[in-house]
C-alpha cells in the first residue's frame, strides 16, 4: 500500500477504513467530542449516522446490524457519559461473539487534566481502561502518527474469529489533525486475515470415534453459527449426519443453526431445552448412556450445560468414553468438563474436513439403524416441550407457550430476536427454528433491552427480511424509546410484548427458590403502563391482545404486522396480555439455609 502527501485528516481516514470494511451505517448519539467525525459524516454522506435515543440502545442496534448483515457493527458516541452508556452493549457484543467497533470521542489533548467538560483521560473517568476491561481491546489515539497502527489493530480484533468487540478513544483535536501521508488505497486483506485452519489428524481420530460409537452425539454451539450459515456447508454437514446416523443438539445460543425439524435433530439442550436431548443421552431404562460427544463452537457455559440440569440429572453431559471439544479459542477447551481430546481449530474448516474425510469412510449400517429406531421412538413417545397442552391452547388470556407457536407459524424466514426474561424460557422450549429463520439471543450476558433495540439494527441490515423481537414488558420500557429511532428511519421492525405488569422471571423464580409464592406475587409490578399508547406515541402502529382475547386475535395481529411492516415501513407493536399463571420450565430448586 503506497502513501501520498496529503492534507486529509484522521477523521477522513477513519471513515475510509469503515467504508473499506463495508460499513454503511453507524449508530450513536453525537456530541462535542465528535465534532470532526460528525462533520465528515455530514460532508461525505456515504455512511448514515443513525441517531439513537440512548447509547446502550445504539450498541444493541449495531450488534443486530452485524448479526443480520454479517459485517461490522459500529457505534459512535461522544465522551464521558456517552462513552460509558455504550459499555453494556459493547460488553454484550464481546460475550456474544458479535463483530463491533466502538469509537468514542474525547476532549482535546491540550485540555487533558484541566477539568474540561466530560473529560475522561487524566481524570477519574478513564474510558479507555473501562472498555479495556470489557471488550477485546481498547486504545486511545494519542496522535496522527499512531492512528493507522491502533485502528487497524481494532479492526483485526473486531473482525477476526471468533468475532469480538473493540474500542477506540479519539481526542477531538487528533481527529481533526492533517496526516503527513495518506494511503492511496485501503484493502482489509492488507491488514487482517480470517482464520481457516483445522487439525486433519484430530478430525480423523474424532470421525473414527463417532462412527464406532453406539450412542454418539454432536453438540453445536453459537461458534458454529457463521460456519453453518453457508448453505453448501450446512447441506454437506446434514448429509454427513444422515449417512452416519449421528444426532445433533445445540446450545440455547446456537438454537436453530441446525434445522430443528430434521429427523436427526434433538433440538436445544441446556436451560429450558428439548426433552429429547435428555432421553437420548441417558435413557431411563438403559444404564449405558451417551458414549461419544463432540462439541463444536461452545464454551459450555452455564446456560448451555444447565447447572440446574446437572443438579437434577447428574453428569449426563459427560460421556462414558469419548469427549471431544473443538474451538478456535484454546482458553475454553477443557475448562468446564474433562475431555479426551481438545482441538484448536476454526469451525468452518473443521466441518469441511470432517465431511471430506467422511465421504471416504463406510457407515456402520447396523448402528445407524439402531439409533434411527431409538430416536424415532423417543420422538413418538415424548413431546419436546414441557407443556404440550399449553402450547396447543387457544384460550384467553393467551398462554405464552401458545404465543410462541403462533409466532412460529407466522415467521418462516428472517430473524427472531429474544430479550432477557421469561421470553427466553418460553422461546427456547417452544419455538422450532429451521434456516433460513434465525434465532438471535444474548444469553452469555442476558441484558434486558437487547432485543428491543437489536431488532432495529437487524432490519436496517436486512430490510427485505422480517425481523421480530420477543420481549417482556419490563425490557420493552427499558429501551422502548428506540421505537422512535425505527419510525424516524422507516424501519418496519416488529415487537411482540409479553405483558404481565411484572418482572415475571424474577417473581416466579423467587417464588420457587424462597416460597411461599404469595410473598412475591405483587412485589415486582410495573405500574400498569399503557404500552399501546406508549408505542403509538413513538411512531409505531400498535395493537393490544386483551385478556379476553385468544390466539385467533394474536394470529390476525401477527399477519397484519408482518404485512404492514413491509408495505408501510413502520414499526409494529403487539402487546399481548398473557396468562400470568404458567412459568417456563427452568426447574428452579428450592434453596435451603
C-alpha positions, -999 to +999 in steps of 0.1 A: +000+000+000+016+032-011+011+066+006+009+101-008+014+135+007-020+147+020-039+172+038-066+148+047-074+143+084-075+114+108-114+116+108-114+113+070-091+083+071-112+067+098-143+068+076-123+055+047-114+024+068-150+019+077-161+021+040-134-004+031-150-027+057-184-024+040-199-002+067-229+019+055-244+028+089-231+038+123-251+041+154-249+065+183-256+100+196-234+130+186-217+154+209-189+180+212-161+155+214-171+141+179-170+174+160-146+164+132-162+129+127-197+144+127-185+170+101-170+143+078-201+122+081-223+151+071-200+162+042-194+128+027-229+113+030-215+078+023-223+064+058-256+070+075-253+082+111-284+065+128-292+088+157-304+067+186-322+075+218-296+060+242-260+049+236-267+014+251-295+011+225-271+022+198-247-006+207-275-032+207-286-019+173-250-022+160-250-057+173-282-066+155-269-049+124-237-071+125-257-103+131-282-098+103-257-083+078-227-104+086-204-074+088-191-049+113-214-030+137-201+005+145-210+027+175-200+063+175-206+084+207-193+114+225-171+114+255-179+109+292-214+096+298-219+090+261-190+066+262-199+048+295-235+044+283-222+023+254-202-001+276-230-025+283-239-030+247-202-035+238-196-059+266-227-079+254-213-080+218-180-093+231-197-121+251-220-129+221-192-130+196-206-101+175-183-080+154-184-045+169-162-014+169-170+014+194-155+048+186-158+073+214-148+109+213-125+125+239-118+161+248-088+178+230-055+166+243-044+201+252-071+202+278-063+169+295-062+172+333-078+207+333-113+198+342-128+200+307-164+191+303-169+153+300-132+146+302-121+110+306-084+110+301-063+123+331-094+123+352-111+098+374-132+086+343-106+065+324-128+055+294-100+035+278-095+014+308-132+009+313-135-005+278-103-025+281-118-044+310-150-051+290-140-059+254-112-074+234-091-043+231-093-006+239-068+021+228-066+059+227-053+075+195-027+099+210-016+115+177-019+111+140+012+091+138-002+060+156-037+062+142-033+036+115-015+011+137-040+012+165-071+015+143-061-015+122-055-035+153-090-026+165-104-038+132-084-070+134-097-077+168-133-070+158-133-089+125-112-119+135-127-153+145-142-156+170-158-122+164-152-097+191-158-060+202-131-034+201-129+002+213-110+033+201-109+066+220-103+096+197-094+130+211-112+157+192-081+176+181-064+145+169-095+136+148-091+170+130-053+168+125-040+165+090-019+134+082+016+137+068+007+110+042-024+092+032-028+056+018-037+055-019-060+026-013-073+007+017-079-031+015-089-051+046-068-080+032-037-059+036-041-057+074-062-086+086-068-123+078-096-146+088-087-180+103-094-211+082-073-237+100-080-272+113-063-303+125-068-331+100-053-358+122-075-349+152-105-348+128-097-383+116-095-396+151-128-379+161-145-393+130-134-428+138-147-425+174-181-412+161-185-439+136-177-467+160-198-454+190-231-469+199-247-437+211-227-407+196-239-371+197-228-338+181-233-307+202-232-274+183-227-240+199-230-204+189-195-206+175-209-227+146-234-201+136-213-183+109-199-216+095-233-232+091-249-201+077-232-212+045-260-233+028-235-255+010-217-264+042-249-269+060-261-293+033-228-312+034-230-315+072-266-326+071-257-353+045-229-365+069-253-366+098-279-386+078-254-410+063-238-419+097-269-416+118-254-391+144-280-369+162-274-332+167-283-309+195-274-272+201-268-249+229-295-223+237-274-196+219-270-219+189-307-228+187-317-235+151-284-233+134-291-270+125-327-274+114-349-284+143-374-303+122-348-326+109-352-363+118-317-363+134-322-331+154-327-333+192-331-295+192-316-274+220-301-286+253-294-267+285-318-242+300-354-249+290-342-274+265-360-301+245-369-332+264-355-353+236-318-344+244-320-359+279-339-390+268-313-398+241-283-392+263-295-411+293-325-433+286-344-442+318-342-479+311-306-481+298-277-480+323-253-474+294-259-438+283-240-415+259-206-429+249-192-402+224-198-365+225-183-340+201-187-303+210-181-277+183-180-240+190-194-239+225-177-226+257-201-250+276-211-222+300-239-222+325-270-219+303-255-243+276-250-271+300-276-260+326-264-261+362-300-269+372-299-299+348-267-311+363-282-309+398-313-329+386-297-355+364-261-358+374-233-357+348-254-366+318-232-345+295-201-365+304-199-395+280-187-429+290-158-429+265-151-400+241-154-363+249-140-340+221-142-303+223-133-282+192-130-244+193-108-217+179-104-203+214-080-226+232-088-210+266-123-226+268-113-261+258-115-284+288-125-255+311-157-270+324-156-307+316-128-332+315-122-340+278-104-369+260-094-346+231-092-309+226-089-295+191-079-258+185-094-251+151-118-229+131-152-245+129-159-240+092-126-256+081-132-284+106-166-292+093-153-292+057-125-316+067-149-338+086-173-341+057-145-347+032-130-375+053-164-390+060-171-393+023-143-419+021-155-439+052-182-465+053-211-461+078-220-489+103-254-497+089-265-517+120-256-489+144-273-463+122-305-483+121-305-488+159-301-451+166-327-442+140-352-465+157-343-452+191-347-416+182-379-422+163-393-439+194-383-410+216-400-385+194-431-407+190-435-412+228-425-378+241-432-342+232-402-320+231-418-292+251-426-291+288-463-282+284-478-296+252-514-287+263-503-251+270-486-249+236-518-260+218-540-238+239-564-214+221-579-199+252-579-164+266-557-149+280-530-162+257-508-189+271-471-178+265-463-212+250-491-209+225-479-174+217-446-190+206-464-215+184-483-187+166-451-167+161-435-199+147-463-203+122-461-166+111-423-164+108-407-187+082-376-167+075-358-136+087-347-130+123-363-136+157-346-116+185-351-128+221-348-105+250-339-114+286-366-127+310-393-153+306-393-148+268-361-167+268-376-198+285-408-198+265-390-194+232-362-219+239-387-246+248-415-238+223-400-223+191-389-246+163-362-230+142-352-240+107-329-220+085-334-195+068-352-184+100-325-172+126-329-172+164-309-144+179-303-141+216-277-128+240-276-154+267-240-151+277-248-118+295-286-117+292-291-079+293-327-066+294-335-045+264-311-061+240-337-074+216-358-042+218-330-023+201-311-050+182-341-059+160-339-023+146-303-028+136-311-061+120-339-047+099-316-019+087-291-046+076-318-069+061-347-046+050-363-073+029-365-099+057-390-099+085-373-090+118-393-096+150-384-092+187-400-112+215-397-090+247-411-087+282-428-055+293-400-046+316-374-047+289-397-030+264-399+000+287-362+000+293-353+006+257-387+012+240-378+048+232-358+033+203-391+027+185-389+064+176-355+057+160-371+030+139-400+053+130-376+081+120-357+058+097-386+039+082-377+006+099-406-019+098-394-040+128-419-059+149-421-063+187-443-088+204-445-079+241-453-103+269-474-080+290-480-092+326-472-060+345-444-078+363-408-088+362-421-123+360-389-143+357-378-127+390-411-131+408-417-166+396-381-176+403-382-162+438-415-180+445-397-212+436-365-205+453-378-190+485-415-198+490-443-191+498-452-178+464-477-154+478-449-132+491-437-125+456-470-122+437-472-084+436-437-074+446-422-065+412-452-049+395-446-022+369-475+002+374-499-009+346-485+013+319-505+016+286-479+001+263-500+006+232-502+044+238-465+044+246-457+027+213-481+048+193-466+080+208-432+070+195-445+064+159-455+027+159-486+010+148-497-008+179-524-032+190-533-050+222-544-086+226-566-082+256-571-107+284-605-118+270-590-124+235-574-157+225-549-169+199-571-161+169-567-124+177-529-129+180-527-147+147-546-119+130-523-093+146-492-111+136-503-114+100-512-077+099-480-066+115-458-086+091-476-072+061-477-036+073-440-037+084-430-043+048-456-022+030-457+008+053-421+007+066-434+015+101-426-002+134-452-026+146-460-035+182-483-062+195-489-061+233-501-095+244-518-097+278-506-132+286-518-158+311-497-150+341-500-183+359-477-206+338-440-204+342-412-216+318-395-249+327-365-235+345-366-262+372-356-238+400-345-258+430-357-248+465-329-231+485-321-244+519-303-224+547 
